[in-house]
């Protein structure tokens, strides 16, 4: 598990670094405007498929059953893999066709504004990527079961390289306008999806798994996967659904030069609580808090899931409980200081990454920073969501994650529409964080008694020590940052601040967790196996 975790985290870190470079390109060429808002919503719709299938339901429902089938018969396991890929890829293809027809019909019968037409056209171009990434996700799941983690983790790197190239080459070297660049980027998503699929095929052949259309849909193993799949779509993707819901609500509740500053509700004129650019603030803040979540949180959950599945298949609840406890403590060890670190360095980090050219201003930096603060406090909840959900799935229980996810989405929605009038765009970030804690705590509470037994006793004292160390880090880092106000606001000034504060804050945290003898530290350093 540790070996797989390190491989996944390493390649994911590289992918996230490229993703950050991609986002810097967005900020430079698109800024935080109505135009960028439309691109981020359009990109997130097909990208949600990657979250659902690449890191979610398809893999989560498929891996336990495929692992079990592999122990019984390798030939039957290969047939099962082909049948599942045929079913999922075919179903998503039909959904893509239905979406195209629906968007076309809506445009014909109801018409769309210029702002909304951009979302429609970009979404239509990128929708086939959903089919590609679903197939690639299942291929990655097969490789993970066979102990191959590097190639599946490296595949997302391709997408970022494709998008960066599609924006920088025509934008910087040819001087193409943003209106054209956005379409280059959309088509590059499709190209990246094709390459992702192509790079996984040779590794599957090494395991003698040849993907081909197969329609053996009546086997018990296939039915088990499909029964688990639908609830898992809901259960594993609550945060992703919430962030997409945030974007759509922010778009609808934002005023613009075209829409005006107010709307009529029940005969009364109501001022829009937001303005165009709000979706962009959410996107940039999400990208920063998702860096530790993607590199560590999802990587850890991906690596631990086969361990959960094997322990459940063997009926070894003691191993399952111990692995869960250690996984939760390791996630806290990273999530809490990551949250504190993001709060400390938010302003110089956002300024350094995005505040370039004439499209992203200082006020945009402040709005993004304030949004990031409320996302940061939810990091431990986001980490726990990923791990505890997979424990339920390893026990072939998909109903509880689905029910808690629905509750989390409802909590997020109610907080959004209530708090936005008082807190501006920051309300959406706070609502998402609260919903993550609600779901993760409910998931823990609803585990089987033999599995959750002593979990709070095992994690509580260590979590308290980590919290103390993180708060001390936050106070010390904020104090040092405040002492550097004399440094000029510039790229060089931001770099100096970050180079001074990050090592100092990390050092404070490291010393404190060492002094308090936090046991999880030895799992992170490799001195002990999970």
Buried (B, 14 or more C-beta within 10 A) or exposed (E): BBEBBBBBBBBBBBBBBBBBBBBBBBBBBBBBBBBBBBBBBBBBBBBBBBBBBBBBBBBBBBBBBBBBBBEEEEEBBBBBBBBBBBBBBEBBBEBBEEBBEEBEEEBEEEEBEEBBEBBBBBBBBBBBBBBBBBBBBBBBBBBBBBEBBBBBBBBBBBBBBBBBBBBBEBBEEEEBEBEEBBBBBBEBBBBBBBBBBEBBEEBBEEBEBEBEEBEBEEBEBBEBBBEBBEBBBBBBBBBBBBBBBBBBBBBEBBBBEEBEEEBEEEEEEEEBBBBBBBBBBBBBBBBBBBBBBBBBBBBBBBBBBBBBBBBBBEEEBEBBBBBBBBBBBBBBBBBBBBBBBBBBBBBBBBBBBBBBEEBBBEEBBBBBBBBBBBBBBBBBBBBBBBBBBBBBBBBBBBEBBBBBBBBBBEBBBEBBBEBBEEBBBBBBBBBBBBBBBBBBBBBBEBBBEEBBBEBEEBBEEBBEBBBBBBEBBBBBBBEBBEEEEEBEEEEEBBEBBBEBBBEBBBEBBBEBBEEBEBBBBBBBEEEEEB
